C-alpha cells in the first residue's frame, strides 16, 4: 500500500473531517492510525483522553491543517 500523507487511511480531507466530527469514529480511527504509524504512546493517549481533549484538538487541526492532532 502506498504511503500517503492523508489521515484516516488515506481518505479525502472532507470525508476525514466528517469522520473526525463523529466522536466514536474519531476515537477508533485516531487510535488505529497512530498505532499503524508505530506511535504506541500516542495511540495509548488517544484511548485514554480521546473522548474529550484530543477529540476537540482533532477537529480544530483537521479544519486548519487537514491532519489529525499529532501529540509527538
HELIX and SHEET records of a PDB file:
HELIX    1   1 UNK A    7  UNK A   10  1                                   4    
HELIX    2   2 UNK A   13  UNK A   21  1                                   9    
HELIX    3   3 UNK A   23  UNK A   37  1                                  15    
HELIX    4   4 UNK A   40  UNK A   49  1                                  10    
HELIX    5   5 UNK A   53  UNK A   65  1                                  13    
END                                                                             
